[in-house]
Every structure is written in C-alpha cells, then in structure tokens.
Amino acid sequence: MTSPAARARARAAEIITAVVHGRSLDAALDDGLQQLGPALAREQPLIQEICYGTLRHLLALEPLLSGLLDKPLKEKDDDLRALLATGLYQLLFMRVAPHAAVKETVEAVQELDKGWAKGFVNAVLRRAQRELETLRDRIARDDSRAHPPWLVEALRAAWPDDWRAILEANNARAPLTLRVNVSRGSRTGYLAQLAAAGLVARAHAEVESAIVLENPVPVGRLPGFGEGLVSVQDAAAQLAATLLDARPGMRVLDACAAPGGKAAHLLECTPDLDLTALDHDRARLERVAENFSRLGLHGQLIAGDATRPADWWDGRPFDRILLDTPCSATGVIRRHPDIRLHRTPSDIEQLARTQ
C-alpha cells in the first residue's frame, strides 16, 4: 500500500500530464481534486503546490530532465516524465527533505501502474540529488528559461526596460487575495475573524475590499467561506466594480461573466442592480450560478454570444456594460502557469480580432 504522500504525487503527475496534453490547469486540477478520497483530502495543498510549481517552471525543468536521461522517454510514458519533473521541482524549489522527495516520488510510480520504472525513477532523481547545486545554478541563470521564446521576445519588444522584471514576477508564487462581501460585513471585521482562526493577513493598500493572506490555505479553512462572507479574487480584478461606477436601480450587463467574480462583486457593492450575467459557455455559466448561490446574490443568467446580441438581447438599453473580453492571459501567467504551454503567437492575432 503506497503512502498518502506518494499517492498525492501520482495524482499531481496525472494532472500535469493532462495539462501538457492540452487541458487547462483549472479544469484538470478541479477534476483531480474532486476524485480524491477521504484519505487524500489532507494532501490537497501538496497536490496544488506541486502542480502549480512544476508547471510554473516546466519549460526550464525540461532541459535539465533531458540531460539526466540516457535516452528520451516514449510518448506513452508522458506521465513518468511529468512525475520526474515533479521530483525535480521538489528538489530545486520546495522545502521538502531531499530524501523524502525522492522516496515518495519513486513510490508514486506504483500508483501510475508502472512499477517496472521504480528503479529508473530512483536512479534519475538520485543523480539529480547529487548534481543539485549545478542544476540550481542553471535554473537561476536566466528567468526566461521558464517562458516560451516567442513570449520573451514579445515582452522584450513591448517593455524593453521592464521585461526581465515581468519574467521574474511571472515566476513568483501568486498571493491568495480575498474579496470581503461588503454586503455581509466589513473588511476590519473579517480580518478579526482570520486572526481568530490563526490566519495571518493584511488589508490590501489599494483596494478597499481586498485582503492578502500571508500563506495560502484551502478555502475550507477560511471563516464563513461556505456562508458567502468572502471570495477568492485578485486585487486587480476587484477594481472593476469600482471603475464601473454602477448605482442602485441601474441595468447592468456583464458580457463575459463566467466564473462570476466581477458580477458578484458588483452585486455585493450595489445590491439594488438589475444585473444580467452573460456567457457563451453554458457549463461555465453554472459556475456563476454556484457563486451567486453561495453568496446569496441574484441576477439573470443568460447563455449567449456577446457578439450576437440579436440572439439574446430584449432591446432595452443597459446603463453599464462590463466587458472582460477573451484575452491572451499573458498578463496573469503568475496565477495560470499553464498559459506558458498553451498560448501561441497566432493566438494573439486571433484574440485581437475577437476583441
């Protein structure tokens, strides 16, 4: 019987493999975490850390891994390659004892139904452990290694004085930022609840509804999360509700609403809104409904294409329209590291046309 820590590493390798094959990290991680049994529930933070961290650095880890292999792995063993990448990430970036990282990662091979590869994985990671300082030097030498070359060149051209700082920021862990539901309580009051729960946090200096946690935790540990007292949302995204300046009684359209964070924030700030949340993806619109339900909010949800208003619009004007158009997401790589793998130069042109 493999240990929970080893099984967690196997689940992380499976999620990373799905992302490498084209799935979004959000979708793959959601599916993977939902399949965890009670015995693995406590390993959820470890799985998330390994998935996000490995994908954040995968483009830099890949060449190191290739140098540790005598010959390339076959495509059918992509899960093994992902597992080895997680092992490298643990050795290079996590505060896990090296012997424990190697032992649990080797044990995870059994969970992938590839017991024949235990000796192979052990040999590769033991070699990495012996050469750790050299590998660290190679990783630290250039932040651009963790980004696709086309993106590095685009950033260098657009921001010649800042592109290296942007790459460095992309490689940092994103903070866990919360949005206090101001219709249900104050930020000061919620900071007190966090302190009582033993969670260290601070008020965001620029955004009145935002709180930044010193260390990320599962949402289940956030006081009142299930009751709608707070949501997870980046501080920059929380500025949208303020900038829109919606007032009581106004008719408001959120034209690309899913998963519903900005629409919910609008209703929290100004409950007396006639709000329509529109999204072309019916399945993602269900996330909006779930968020509204948790927060105790109400709005009209419509599945429709914002570029074809004749299909869904009743002809009555809106007082405000929030349009979070489909974008390259290269500005939120820190939060979504899989963008490094999935975005291509041709996507930028296509997305600009859609916008």
NORPERA-V409231 format. One record per backbone hydrogen bond with DSSP energy under -0.5 kcal/mol. NH is the residue of the N-H (numbers start at 1). CO is the residue of the C=O. E is the energy in kcal/mol with one decimal. If there is no record, write none. Layout:
nh | co | e
NH | CO | E
NH | CO | E
This chain:
nh | co | e
7 | 3 | -2.5
8 | 4 | -2.4
9 | 5 | -1.6
10 | 6 | -1.9
11 | 7 | -2.3
12 | 8 | -2.2
13 | 9 | -2.1
14 | 10 | -2.1
15 | 11 | -2.3
16 | 12 | -2.6
17 | 13 | -2.2
18 | 14 | -2.0
19 | 15 | -2.0
20 | 16 | -2.7
21 | 17 | -1.7
22 | 19 | -1.9
23 | 18 | -2.3
28 | 24 | -2.6
29 | 25 | -2.9
30 | 26 | -2.3
31 | 27 | -2.4
32 | 28 | -2.5
33 | 29 | -2.8
34 | 30 | -2.0
35 | 31 | -1.1
36 | 33 | -1.2
40 | 37 | -1.4
41 | 37 | -0.7
41 | 38 | -0.7
43 | 40 | -1.8
44 | 41 | -1.4
47 | 43 | -2.4
48 | 44 | -2.5
49 | 45 | -2.5
50 | 46 | -2.5
51 | 47 | -2.6
52 | 48 | -2.8
53 | 49 | -2.5
54 | 50 | -2.4
55 | 51 | -2.2
56 | 52 | -2.2
57 | 53 | -1.5
58 | 54 | -0.6
60 | 57 | -1.3
61 | 57 | -2.3
62 | 58 | -2.7
63 | 59 | -0.5
64 | 60 | -0.8
65 | 61 | -2.8
66 | 62 | -2.6
67 | 63 | -1.7
68 | 64 | -0.8
68 | 65 | -1.1
69 | 65 | -0.8
69 | 66 | -0.7
77 | 74 | -2.0
78 | 75 | -1.6
81 | 77 | -1.9
82 | 78 | -2.4
83 | 79 | -2.3
84 | 80 | -2.7
85 | 81 | -2.2
86 | 82 | -2.2
87 | 83 | -2.0
88 | 84 | -2.4
89 | 85 | -2.5
90 | 86 | -2.4
91 | 87 | -2.2
92 | 88 | -2.5
93 | 89 | -2.8
94 | 89 | -0.9
94 | 90 | -0.9
96 | 90 | -0.5
96 | 94 | -1.0
100 | 97 | -0.7
101 | 97 | -2.5
102 | 98 | -2.4
103 | 99 | -2.4
104 | 100 | -2.7
105 | 101 | -1.7
106 | 102 | -2.6
107 | 103 | -2.2
108 | 104 | -1.5
109 | 105 | -0.6
109 | 106 | -1.2
110 | 107 | -1.2
111 | 107 | -0.5
111 | 108 | -0.7
112 | 108 | -0.9
112 | 109 | -0.9
113 | 110 | -1.6
114 | 109 | -1.8
117 | 114 | -2.6
118 | 115 | -1.7
121 | 117 | -2.9
122 | 118 | -2.5
123 | 119 | -2.3
124 | 120 | -2.3
125 | 121 | -2.4
126 | 122 | -2.4
127 | 123 | -2.0
128 | 124 | -2.1
129 | 125 | -2.3
130 | 126 | -2.0
131 | 127 | -2.0
132 | 129 | -1.0
135 | 131 | -2.3
136 | 132 | -2.7
137 | 133 | -2.1
138 | 134 | -1.9
139 | 135 | -2.2
140 | 136 | -2.6
141 | 137 | -1.2
142 | 139 | -0.8
145 | 142 | -1.3
146 | 143 | -1.5
147 | 144 | -2.0
151 | 148 | -0.9
152 | 148 | -1.9
153 | 149 | -2.3
154 | 150 | -1.9
155 | 151 | -2.7
156 | 152 | -2.5
157 | 153 | -2.1
158 | 154 | -2.2
159 | 155 | -2.9
162 | 159 | -1.0
163 | 159 | -1.9
166 | 162 | -2.1
167 | 163 | -2.2
168 | 164 | -2.3
169 | 165 | -2.4
170 | 166 | -2.4
171 | 167 | -1.4
172 | 169 | -1.3
176 | 213 | -0.5
177 | 175 | -0.9
178 | 211 | -3.4
179 | 231 | -3.1
180 | 178 | -0.5
180 | 209 | -2.7
181 | 229 | -2.4
182 | 180 | -1.4
184 | 181 | -2.3
185 | 181 | -1.0
190 | 186 | -2.0
191 | 187 | -2.5
192 | 188 | -1.6
193 | 189 | -1.5
194 | 190 | -2.4
195 | 191 | -2.3
196 | 192 | -2.2
197 | 193 | -1.4
198 | 195 | -1.5
199 | 194 | -2.9
200 | 198 | -0.5
202 | 212 | -2.1
204 | 210 | -2.3
208 | 206 | -0.5
210 | 207 | -1.5
211 | 178 | -1.8
212 | 202 | -2.8
213 | 176 | -2.5
213 | 211 | -0.5
214 | 200 | -2.8
215 | 200 | -0.5
221 | 218 | -2.3
222 | 219 | -1.7
225 | 222 | -1.9
228 | 225 | -1.6
229 | 224 | -2.5
231 | 179 | -1.9
233 | 177 | -1.9
233 | 231 | -0.6
238 | 234 | -1.3
239 | 235 | -0.6
239 | 236 | -1.1
240 | 237 | -1.1
242 | 238 | -0.7
243 | 239 | -2.7
244 | 240 | -2.2
245 | 241 | -0.9
245 | 242 | -0.6
246 | 241 | -0.6
249 | 272 | -4.5
250 | 247 | -2.2
252 | 250 | -0.6
252 | 274 | -2.3
253 | 320 | -2.2
254 | 276 | -2.9
255 | 253 | -0.8
255 | 322 | -2.5
256 | 322 | -0.5
257 | 254 | -0.6
257 | 278 | -3.1
260 | 257 | -2.1
264 | 260 | -2.6
265 | 261 | -2.1
266 | 262 | -2.3
267 | 263 | -1.9
268 | 264 | -2.3
269 | 265 | -2.4
270 | 266 | -2.4
273 | 271 | -1.9
274 | 250 | -2.6
275 | 273 | -1.1
276 | 252 | -2.6
277 | 300 | -3.4
278 | 254 | -2.9
278 | 276 | -0.6
279 | 302 | -1.8
282 | 280 | -0.8
285 | 281 | -1.8
286 | 282 | -0.9
286 | 283 | -0.6
287 | 283 | -0.5
287 | 284 | -0.8
288 | 284 | -1.0
289 | 285 | -1.9
290 | 286 | -2.3
291 | 287 | -2.5
292 | 288 | -2.8
293 | 289 | -2.4
294 | 290 | -2.4
295 | 291 | -2.1
296 | 292 | -0.9
296 | 293 | -0.7
297 | 292 | -2.8
300 | 275 | -2.6
302 | 277 | -2.6
304 | 279 | -1.4
304 | 302 | -0.8
306 | 304 | -0.6
308 | 305 | -2.2
311 | 308 | -1.9
312 | 309 | -1.5
313 | 309 | -3.4
319 | 251 | -2.7
320 | 251 | -1.5
322 | 253 | -3.2
323 | 321 | -0.6
324 | 322 | -0.6
325 | 323 | -1.3
332 | 329 | -1.6
333 | 330 | -0.6
335 | 332 | -0.7
336 | 332 | -2.0
339 | 336 | -2.0
340 | 337 | -1.3
341 | 338 | -1.0
342 | 338 | -1.8
343 | 339 | -2.3
347 | 344 | -0.9
348 | 344 | -0.9
348 | 345 | -0.6
349 | 345 | -1.0
350 | 346 | -1.9
351 | 347 | -3.0
352 | 348 | -2.1
353 | 349 | -1.8
354 | 350 | -2.1
355 | 351 | -2.6
